[in-house]
Amino acid sequence: MSPIVSQSKSLKMGQIRQKAKDLGIDPGQMSKTELIHAIQRAEGYTTCFGTAQGWCQYDNCCFRSDCLR
């Protein structure tokens, strides 16, 4: 399982699509949330993107800043 690296700013959709492709995921017509969930599953993490309500326990998640918005 590769670690998720902390990012202080949000990732662009192109970066998310590339991360998915690097993991063998075909982004196709997935929404941003669907794609991030697929990445989280592939990396062995909880598919929690978009469920945070102002707090997140995963300080090192590269999707954290987007999730907390």
C-alpha angles and dihedrals in degrees: 000000000000117000121249108237121222117251125191093203132043122270119245118240090249090057091048091050090050092049088052092049090049087057093049095257119139104220092199109157096333118145118240092260094047091049094049090049089052090051091048091051092047090052093048097250132130113272091239102135111132095016099090114112100202095309135071130181093205104085093171099052114122090214095052099102092051091045094053093052 
